[in-house]
Amino acid sequence: MSDIIWPKGFVPGFTDNYCSNEVIVAGLSAAEVWPLLAQPEQWPSYYENSANPRFYDDKGPELSNGVRFYFETFGFPVESQCVEYIAPIEGEAGRVAWHGWAGEGETRLDVHHAWLVEDLSGGRVRILTQETQVGEPAKELAQTVPNPMINGHQAWLDGLVAAAKARKG
């Protein structure tokens, strides 16, 4: 199975907060899941913790390498830039990741949020999302029980799967 490619400064274990969520689901393919993840305007339709996505510079509606976008999540307005985008193809995992940031000075939060979507044997799809965070807000989130990032990202995965199944009919 594939794994996340981490940029310098965002490697798990060396950041202030890290979370990982994964599902493996039968009856869906990467091609059926991908459009819902690759288009931020879709996120609020299946993930209630996402709001007001928009692109800059007349880009979109699909993410691509280098594209800047904005959305709100976990109470933070997040400026973002897509730093990895490879749509899934037969035998290869889809990869999307963005650097997101919010706040300034002591309130600054920087994240690397990455996703893998890959077909597995037996008509199954694996969806993995992992995020590392740097900054004072990340330190606070890491100490919060239950961890809001783990719970929030699980809700994102569950909503993504449900939306993909609903589209499939």
Z-matrix of the N, CA and C atoms (Angstrom, degrees):
N
C 1 1.455
C 2 1.525 1 109.03
N 3 1.304 2 115.09 1 152.89
C 4 1.464 3 121.90 2 -178.09
C 5 1.527 4 110.88 3 -77.05
N 6 1.325 5 115.55 4 163.46
C 7 1.460 6 119.83 5 174.60
C 8 1.522 7 110.11 6 -136.69
N 9 1.312 8 115.08 7 168.92
C 10 1.461 9 123.20 8 -177.27
C 11 1.525 10 110.16 9 -72.21
N 12 1.315 11 115.69 10 143.85
C 13 1.462 12 122.34 11 173.41
C 14 1.533 13 106.39 12 -100.84
N 15 1.326 14 116.39 13 117.41
C 16 1.465 15 121.35 14 -174.23
C 17 1.523 16 111.56 15 -99.56
N 18 1.335 17 117.57 16 131.59
C 19 1.461 18 119.81 17 174.47
C 20 1.533 19 111.15 18 -78.01
N 21 1.309 20 115.60 19 158.13
C 22 1.464 21 121.23 20 177.22
C 23 1.536 22 109.45 21 -53.98
N 24 1.321 23 115.31 22 136.97
C 25 1.459 24 120.96 23 179.51
C 26 1.516 25 114.06 24 90.60
N 27 1.338 26 117.32 25 -7.66
C 28 1.463 27 120.41 26 -177.77
C 29 1.527 28 112.39 27 -129.61
N 30 1.315 29 118.32 28 19.88
C 31 1.460 30 122.40 29 -179.95
C 32 1.531 31 109.37 30 -74.38
N 33 1.351 32 117.47 31 126.88
C 34 1.467 33 119.78 32 179.22
C 35 1.530 34 111.55 33 -53.25
N 36 1.321 35 114.84 34 142.69
C 37 1.456 36 120.79 35 -177.99
C 38 1.522 37 112.07 36 95.75
N 39 1.334 38 116.04 37 -20.46
C 40 1.466 39 121.21 38 179.28
C 41 1.522 40 111.33 39 -117.76
N 42 1.334 41 116.99 40 13.65
C 43 1.460 42 121.90 41 179.53
C 44 1.529 43 109.11 42 -117.43
N 45 1.320 44 115.80 43 175.94
C 46 1.465 45 120.28 44 -176.91
C 47 1.529 46 113.28 45 -81.68
N 48 1.323 47 117.26 46 -22.62
C 49 1.458 48 120.81 47 178.80
C 50 1.525 49 108.43 48 -154.69
N 51 1.321 50 115.65 49 148.11
C 52 1.457 51 122.00 50 179.48
C 53 1.512 52 108.68 51 -148.31
N 54 1.328 53 116.30 52 140.61
C 55 1.457 54 119.52 53 172.38
C 56 1.520 55 109.45 54 -142.77
N 57 1.320 56 114.38 55 151.89
C 58 1.455 57 121.45 56 -178.91
C 59 1.518 58 108.93 57 -141.25
N 60 1.327 59 116.05 58 130.42
C 61 1.460 60 122.29 59 176.82
C 62 1.527 61 108.27 60 -135.43
N 63 1.318 62 115.34 61 145.22
C 64 1.455 63 120.18 62 -177.74
C 65 1.518 64 109.95 63 -150.31
N 66 1.326 65 115.11 64 144.07
C 67 1.460 66 121.24 65 169.93
C 68 1.522 67 108.35 66 -132.64
N 69 1.310 68 115.79 67 149.74
C 70 1.458 69 123.11 68 170.38
C 71 1.513 70 105.99 69 -126.38
N 72 1.330 71 115.75 70 123.51
C 73 1.457 72 121.43 71 -170.56
C 74 1.524 73 110.29 72 -129.22
N 75 1.310 74 116.36 73 132.35
C 76 1.462 75 121.33 74 174.46
C 77 1.520 76 110.02 75 -83.11
N 78 1.335 77 115.96 76 148.47
C 79 1.457 78 120.50 77 174.01
C 80 1.506 79 115.10 78 88.93
N 81 1.316 80 118.33 79 4.74
C 82 1.466 81 122.73 80 175.68
C 83 1.521 82 108.50 81 -129.11
N 84 1.323 83 115.22 82 156.09
C 85 1.459 84 120.47 83 176.22
C 86 1.520 85 109.66 84 -120.39
N 87 1.309 86 115.28 85 163.35
C 88 1.470 87 120.64 86 176.56
C 89 1.523 88 110.17 87 -58.57
N 90 1.324 89 117.36 88 -39.13
C 91 1.463 90 120.96 89 -179.51
C 92 1.530 91 111.90 90 -63.80
N 93 1.318 92 117.79 91 -29.07
C 94 1.468 93 121.04 92 179.03
C 95 1.525 94 112.17 93 -80.52
N 96 1.310 95 117.04 94 -28.81
C 97 1.466 96 122.20 95 -178.74
C 98 1.528 97 111.11 96 -84.52
N 99 1.320 98 116.63 97 -40.32
C 100 1.461 99 122.78 98 -169.26
C 101 1.527 100 115.41 99 -51.81
N 102 1.341 101 120.85 100 -47.28
C 103 1.473 102 119.11 101 -176.66
C 104 1.529 103 113.69 102 -59.61
N 105 1.320 104 117.09 103 -31.07
C 106 1.462 105 120.82 104 179.58
C 107 1.526 106 112.09 105 -71.84
N 108 1.314 107 116.56 106 -29.46
C 109 1.465 108 121.54 107 178.89
C 110 1.524 109 111.83 108 -87.64
N 111 1.309 110 116.94 109 -36.37
C 112 1.464 111 122.21 110 -173.59
C 113 1.525 112 113.64 111 -76.89
N 114 1.327 113 117.57 112 -10.54
C 115 1.459 114 122.04 113 -179.09
C 116 1.528 115 109.77 114 -119.48
N 117 1.333 116 117.90 115 98.41
C 118 1.462 117 120.54 116 -177.14
C 119 1.525 118 115.21 117 -53.40
N 120 1.319 119 117.70 118 -28.27
C 121 1.465 120 118.82 119 178.41
C 122 1.527 121 111.75 120 -63.09
N 123 1.323 122 117.49 121 -18.82
C 124 1.463 123 121.74 122 177.28
C 125 1.534 124 112.33 123 -79.90
N 126 1.327 125 117.27 124 -26.44
C 127 1.462 126 120.66 125 -171.30
C 128 1.528 127 114.24 126 -53.08
N 129 1.355 128 119.14 127 -48.81
C 130 1.478 129 117.80 128 -177.97
C 131 1.530 130 113.91 129 -62.83
N 132 1.328 131 117.91 130 -18.47
C 133 1.471 132 120.07 131 -179.18
C 134 1.525 133 111.93 132 -73.50
N 135 1.324 134 117.87 133 -20.45
C 136 1.467 135 119.59 134 -179.76
C 137 1.520 136 113.91 135 -131.50
N 138 1.340 137 116.85 136 -2.86
C 139 1.468 138 120.74 137 -179.54
C 140 1.517 139 108.24 138 -135.41
N 141 1.327 140 116.14 139 105.06
C 142 1.467 141 120.53 140 -172.31
C 143 1.522 142 113.98 141 -68.30
N 144 1.320 143 117.68 142 -12.92
C 145 1.465 144 120.80 143 179.49
C 146 1.527 145 111.93 144 -91.82
N 147 1.315 146 117.43 145 15.26
C 148 1.460 147 122.66 146 176.95
C 149 1.520 148 108.61 147 -122.43
N 150 1.326 149 115.56 148 134.99
C 151 1.460 150 119.25 149 -178.31
C 152 1.525 151 110.87 150 -147.91
N 153 1.310 152 114.55 151 153.63
C 154 1.468 153 124.38 152 169.82
C 155 1.528 154 115.61 153 53.16
N 156 1.327 155 118.40 154 45.25
C 157 1.462 156 118.09 155 177.83
C 158 1.524 157 110.86 156 -70.06
N 159 1.323 158 115.72 157 143.45
C 160 1.460 159 120.22 158 175.19
C 161 1.527 160 109.08 159 -157.22
N 162 1.309 161 114.54 160 154.10
C 163 1.459 162 121.74 161 178.24
C 164 1.514 163 110.32 162 -101.51
N 165 1.311 164 115.99 163 158.59
C 166 1.460 165 122.81 164 172.93
C 167 1.530 166 109.45 165 -103.82
N 168 1.303 167 116.17 166 161.33
C 169 1.468 168 123.57 167 171.54
C 170 1.525 169 113.00 168 58.85
N 171 1.341 170 116.17 169 37.82
C 172 1.466 171 121.49 170 177.52
C 173 1.525 172 113.28 171 55.07
N 174 1.307 173 117.13 172 32.70
C 175 1.467 174 121.97 173 177.64
C 176 1.521 175 109.39 174 -94.66
N 177 1.324 176 115.91 175 177.99
C 178 1.452 177 121.51 176 177.61
C 179 1.513 178 110.62 177 95.76
N 180 1.297 179 119.99 178 179.56
C 181 1.465 180 126.33 179 8.44
C 182 1.533 181 113.51 180 -81.74
N 183 1.340 182 117.87 181 -5.38
C 184 1.451 183 120.06 182 -178.15
C 185 1.523 184 110.25 183 -102.61
N 186 1.323 185 114.96 184 143.38
C 187 1.458 186 119.69 185 175.54
C 188 1.528 187 110.13 186 -62.65
N 189 1.312 188 116.45 187 154.71
C 190 1.460 189 123.03 188 172.72
C 191 1.518 190 107.17 189 -158.20
N 192 1.319 191 116.53 190 162.70
C 193 1.464 192 121.15 191 -177.76
C 194 1.520 193 111.15 192 -54.75
N 195 1.321 194 115.52 193 130.35
C 196 1.450 195 122.02 194 175.61
C 197 1.512 196 116.14 195 85.36
N 198 1.316 197 118.43 196 -10.63
C 199 1.463 198 121.74 197 -176.73
C 200 1.523 199 110.41 198 -70.73
N 201 1.342 200 115.44 199 136.22
C 202 1.469 201 121.63 200 175.34
C 203 1.517 202 108.98 201 -94.44
N 204 1.351 203 115.60 202 139.86
C 205 1.452 204 121.21 203 176.79
C 206 1.522 205 109.70 204 -150.28
N 207 1.316 206 115.09 205 172.03
C 208 1.461 207 122.93 206 -175.68
C 209 1.524 208 107.67 207 -136.51
N 210 1.322 209 116.10 208 145.10
C 211 1.460 210 121.11 209 168.14
C 212 1.522 211 107.62 210 -158.83
N 213 1.316 212 115.87 211 169.54
C 214 1.459 213 121.56 212 178.92
C 215 1.520 214 108.61 213 -116.47
N 216 1.342 215 115.36 214 135.92
C 217 1.457 216 120.42 215 179.13
C 218 1.525 217 109.61 216 -158.29
N 219 1.319 218 116.84 217 147.93
C 220 1.471 219 122.57 218 -179.78
C 221 1.530 220 111.91 219 51.54
N 222 1.324 221 116.54 220 31.67
C 223 1.454 222 120.72 221 179.31
C 224 1.516 223 114.32 222 78.47
N 225 1.329 224 117.31 223 3.84
C 226 1.463 225 121.51 224 -179.21
C 227 1.524 226 110.37 225 -108.16
N 228 1.344 227 117.13 226 135.11
C 229 1.468 228 119.43 227 166.69
C 230 1.535 229 106.07 228 -79.71
N 231 1.323 230 117.39 229 121.57
C 232 1.453 231 120.90 230 -172.22
C 233 1.523 232 111.33 231 -113.79
N 234 1.305 233 115.93 232 116.67
C 235 1.465 234 121.74 233 169.26
C 236 1.520 235 106.21 234 -82.28
N 237 1.312 236 117.66 235 138.45
C 238 1.459 237 120.07 236 -173.75
C 239 1.518 238 111.86 237 -142.30
N 240 1.329 239 113.36 238 156.15
C 241 1.458 240 120.42 239 171.96
C 242 1.519 241 108.36 240 -138.05
N 243 1.318 242 115.88 241 127.09
C 244 1.455 243 121.37 242 178.23
C 245 1.529 244 108.22 243 -69.71
N 246 1.325 245 116.57 244 124.02
C 247 1.462 246 121.32 245 -176.42
C 248 1.531 247 112.54 246 -113.30
N 249 1.325 248 116.58 247 -6.76
C 250 1.463 249 121.13 248 175.99
C 251 1.516 250 107.70 249 -153.94
N 252 1.322 251 116.04 250 130.53
C 253 1.460 252 120.08 251 177.69
C 254 1.517 253 108.88 252 -151.64
N 255 1.317 254 114.92 253 110.32
C 256 1.459 255 121.83 254 176.32
C 257 1.522 256 106.29 255 -137.90
N 258 1.313 257 116.65 256 109.42
C 259 1.458 258 120.54 257 179.44
C 260 1.524 259 109.62 258 -66.19
N 261 1.335 260 117.28 259 148.54
C 262 1.466 261 119.43 260 179.91
C 263 1.529 262 111.37 261 -68.24
N 264 1.315 263 114.50 262 142.55
C 265 1.465 264 121.41 263 171.41
C 266 1.521 265 106.64 264 -133.50
N 267 1.303 266 116.69 265 167.80
C 268 1.461 267 119.84 266 -178.40
C 269 1.519 268 110.86 267 -53.66
N 270 1.325 269 115.60 268 123.16
C 271 1.457 270 121.41 269 177.97
C 272 1.520 271 115.09 270 83.74
N 273 1.328 272 118.14 271 -1.83
C 274 1.473 273 121.84 272 -178.71
C 275 1.526 274 109.72 273 -131.08
N 276 1.321 275 116.11 274 136.13
C 277 1.465 276 121.57 275 178.17
C 278 1.522 277 110.89 276 -71.19
N 279 1.327 278 115.31 277 145.09
C 280 1.456 279 120.53 278 168.54
C 281 1.515 280 108.34 279 -79.22
N 282 1.334 281 116.07 280 140.81
C 283 1.461 282 121.55 281 -179.07
C 284 1.524 283 109.07 282 -132.18
N 285 1.305 284 115.86 283 130.99
C 286 1.459 285 120.21 284 171.00
C 287 1.525 286 107.57 285 -141.80
N 288 1.325 287 115.25 286 137.87
C 289 1.470 288 120.69 287 178.87
C 290 1.512 289 108.85 288 -149.65
N 291 1.323 290 114.68 289 149.68
C 292 1.460 291 119.00 290 175.65
C 293 1.518 292 110.40 291 -139.76
N 294 1.321 293 113.81 292 150.87
C 295 1.463 294 122.06 293 168.66
C 296 1.516 295 105.15 294 -93.14
N 297 1.315 296 116.09 295 126.31
C 298 1.452 297 121.09 296 177.64
C 299 1.511 298 109.97 297 -121.76
N 300 1.341 299 116.92 298 150.42
C 301 1.448 300 120.27 299 179.74
C 302 1.522 301 110.01 300 -148.68
N 303 1.322 302 114.25 301 151.55
C 304 1.467 303 121.98 302 179.09
C 305 1.518 304 107.99 303 -152.61
N 306 1.325 305 116.11 304 149.94
C 307 1.461 306 121.53 305 176.53
C 308 1.517 307 113.19 306 78.29
N 309 1.342 308 113.60 307 178.80
C 310 1.464 309 121.57 308 179.69
C 311 1.523 310 108.99 309 -142.26
N 312 1.306 311 116.51 310 155.77
C 313 1.460 312 121.22 311 177.27
C 314 1.506 313 112.15 312 56.79
N 315 1.344 314 117.05 313 -128.65
C 316 1.469 315 121.85 314 -178.14
C 317 1.523 316 113.10 315 -65.76
N 318 1.340 317 117.74 316 -19.98
C 319 1.460 318 120.45 317 -179.38
C 320 1.532 319 112.25 318 -95.28
N 321 1.322 320 117.55 319 2.66
C 322 1.469 321 121.28 320 -177.44
C 323 1.531 322 110.49 321 -68.92
N 324 1.319 323 115.02 322 133.75
C 325 1.454 324 123.15 323 175.63
C 326 1.520 325 107.11 324 -126.98
N 327 1.333 326 116.66 325 126.27
C 328 1.469 327 122.68 326 174.69
C 329 1.516 328 107.89 327 -117.81
N 330 1.331 329 115.78 328 136.11
C 331 1.465 330 119.94 329 -179.55
C 332 1.525 331 110.55 330 -133.16
N 333 1.316 332 114.09 331 154.68
C 334 1.467 333 121.71 332 165.79
C 335 1.519 334 104.83 333 -121.59
N 336 1.341 335 115.67 334 113.19
C 337 1.462 336 121.30 335 -178.43
C 338 1.520 337 107.19 336 -112.77
N 339 1.333 338 116.31 337 119.75
C 340 1.457 339 121.67 338 -174.83
C 341 1.529 340 111.18 339 -125.56
N 342 1.318 341 114.58 340 149.77
C 343 1.462 342 122.43 341 -179.86
C 344 1.523 343 109.69 342 -133.62
N 345 1.323 344 115.66 343 145.73
C 346 1.461 345 123.77 344 168.64
C 347 1.517 346 107.51 345 -125.65
N 348 1.309 347 115.70 346 137.02
C 349 1.462 348 121.20 347 175.58
C 350 1.523 349 105.64 348 -132.48
N 351 1.341 350 116.07 349 114.05
C 352 1.462 351 118.25 350 -176.03
C 353 1.517 352 112.00 351 -140.63
N 354 1.330 353 113.79 352 143.46
C 355 1.447 354 120.53 353 175.29
C 356 1.522 355 109.76 354 -75.53
N 357 1.326 356 114.95 355 140.17
C 358 1.460 357 122.64 356 175.24
C 359 1.529 358 108.63 357 -118.47
N 360 1.289 359 115.68 358 168.73
C 361 1.464 360 120.38 359 178.50
C 362 1.526 361 110.44 360 -60.59
N 363 1.309 362 115.21 361 157.47
C 364 1.461 363 120.03 362 175.30
C 365 1.515 364 114.35 363 75.43
N 366 1.338 365 117.70 364 21.93
C 367 1.464 366 120.13 365 177.98
C 368 1.516 367 113.66 366 69.92
N 369 1.332 368 115.47 367 33.35
C 370 1.467 369 120.51 368 179.79
C 371 1.526 370 110.17 369 -109.90
N 372 1.333 371 115.46 370 156.07
C 373 1.457 372 121.98 371 172.98
C 374 1.524 373 108.59 372 -123.33
N 375 1.309 374 115.67 373 141.84
C 376 1.468 375 122.65 374 174.83
C 377 1.509 376 107.69 375 -109.75
N 378 1.330 377 115.88 376 129.70
C 379 1.460 378 121.57 377 175.80
C 380 1.521 379 106.89 378 -123.44
N 381 1.310 380 115.55 379 118.34
C 382 1.462 381 122.79 380 -179.22
C 383 1.518 382 108.35 381 -119.30
N 384 1.319 383 116.82 382 130.72
C 385 1.458 384 120.57 383 171.88
C 386 1.522 385 108.38 384 -128.50
N 387 1.318 386 115.50 385 133.04
C 388 1.460 387 121.71 386 178.35
C 389 1.527 388 108.39 387 -136.59
N 390 1.319 389 114.93 388 146.30
C 391 1.463 390 119.97 389 -179.75
C 392 1.515 391 109.79 390 -141.39
N 393 1.321 392 115.03 391 135.41
C 394 1.458 393 120.74 392 169.25
C 395 1.521 394 107.58 393 -114.25
N 396 1.339 395 114.51 394 152.48
C 397 1.461 396 120.89 395 -175.80
C 398 1.522 397 109.89 396 -138.48
N 399 1.325 398 114.09 397 147.15
C 400 1.456 399 121.35 398 178.98
C 401 1.528 400 108.01 399 -131.62
N 402 1.330 401 117.09 400 134.88
C 403 1.461 402 121.57 401 176.51
C 404 1.518 403 111.78 402 129.56
N 405 1.325 404 115.63 403 165.42
C 406 1.469 405 121.35 404 -179.14
C 407 1.531 406 112.76 405 -55.64
N 408 1.358 407 119.35 406 -44.84
C 409 1.470 408 117.72 407 177.61
C 410 1.531 409 112.43 408 -59.45
N 411 1.327 410 117.26 409 -33.17
C 412 1.467 411 121.27 410 178.48
C 413 1.526 412 110.67 411 -66.24
N 414 1.323 413 116.65 412 -39.60
C 415 1.463 414 119.99 413 178.37
C 416 1.521 415 110.76 414 -61.78
N 417 1.335 416 116.06 415 -40.43
C 418 1.462 417 120.54 416 178.18
C 419 1.527 418 110.85 417 -66.53
N 420 1.336 419 116.66 418 -44.59
C 421 1.467 420 119.93 419 178.91
C 422 1.520 421 111.50 420 -60.09
N 423 1.319 422 117.17 421 -38.39
C 424 1.470 423 121.50 422 -178.15
C 425 1.525 424 112.25 423 -63.61
N 426 1.330 425 117.24 424 -25.95
C 427 1.459 426 121.43 425 -178.56
C 428 1.529 427 113.16 426 -92.61
N 429 1.315 428 117.09 427 -6.97
C 430 1.456 429 121.71 428 -176.19
C 431 1.534 430 110.38 429 -80.14
N 432 1.340 431 115.03 430 131.60
C 433 1.462 432 120.65 431 178.28
C 434 1.531 433 107.72 432 -124.57
N 435 1.339 434 118.90 433 126.68
C 436 1.454 435 125.43 434 -2.96
C 437 1.526 436 110.78 435 -70.50
N 438 1.324 437 116.03 436 157.54
C 439 1.453 438 121.51 437 -176.75
C 440 1.535 439 109.74 438 -70.22
N 441 1.334 440 117.60 439 115.27
C 442 1.464 441 119.62 440 -177.14
C 443 1.527 442 113.22 441 -65.77
N 444 1.312 443 117.95 442 -26.22
C 445 1.463 444 120.22 443 178.87
C 446 1.531 445 110.57 444 -70.78
N 447 1.320 446 116.82 445 -45.15
C 448 1.466 447 120.25 446 178.22
C 449 1.529 448 109.88 447 -60.71
N 450 1.320 449 116.56 448 -47.75
C 451 1.461 450 120.36 449 -178.82
C 452 1.523 451 111.86 450 -66.45
N 453 1.320 452 117.05 451 -41.71
C 454 1.465 453 120.87 452 -179.91
C 455 1.515 454 112.18 453 -65.34
N 456 1.332 455 115.93 454 -44.27
C 457 1.461 456 118.79 455 -179.50
C 458 1.530 457 112.00 456 -69.66
N 459 1.328 458 116.97 457 -30.55
C 460 1.466 459 118.71 458 175.04
C 461 1.528 460 110.14 459 -66.28
N 462 1.329 461 116.21 460 -40.10
C 463 1.465 462 119.64 461 176.11
C 464 1.529 463 110.65 462 -62.23
N 465 1.346 464 117.04 463 -37.42
C 466 1.460 465 121.05 464 177.98
C 467 1.537 466 109.82 465 -63.68
N 468 1.329 467 116.69 466 -47.03
C 469 1.467 468 120.26 467 178.43
C 470 1.527 469 111.42 468 -61.36
N 471 1.320 470 116.95 469 -47.61
C 472 1.462 471 120.76 470 -178.50
C 473 1.532 472 110.80 471 -61.28
N 474 1.323 473 116.35 472 -41.79
C 475 1.468 474 120.27 473 177.90
C 476 1.511 475 112.31 474 -66.32
N 477 1.323 476 116.72 475 -39.43
C 478 1.464 477 121.92 476 178.59
C 479 1.525 478 110.26 477 -62.05
N 480 1.310 479 117.03 478 -46.76
C 481 1.462 480 121.82 479 178.80
C 482 1.529 481 110.70 480 -62.35
N 483 1.326 482 117.42 481 -46.69
C 484 1.463 483 120.82 482 -179.83
C 485 1.527 484 111.20 483 -61.99
N 486 1.328 485 117.21 484 -40.64
C 487 1.471 486 120.80 485 179.87
C 488 1.533 487 110.58 486 -67.01
N 489 1.326 488 117.08 487 -40.36
C 490 1.463 489 120.37 488 178.94
C 491 1.524 490 110.58 489 -65.66
N 492 1.315 491 117.29 490 -40.43
C 493 1.465 492 120.53 491 178.07
C 494 1.539 493 110.69 492 -65.67
N 495 1.336 494 116.66 493 -40.42
C 496 1.468 495 120.81 494 179.85
C 497 1.531 496 110.60 495 -64.55
N 498 1.321 497 117.57 496 -40.33
C 499 1.462 498 121.47 497 178.00
C 500 1.522 499 111.42 498 -63.84
N 501 1.312 500 114.93 499 -36.54
C 502 1.456 501 120.78 500 -177.31
C 503 1.529 502 110.78 501 -70.05
N 504 1.358 503 113.57 502 -30.21
C 505 1.454 504 118.81 503 178.08
C 506 1.430 505 111.59 504 88.02
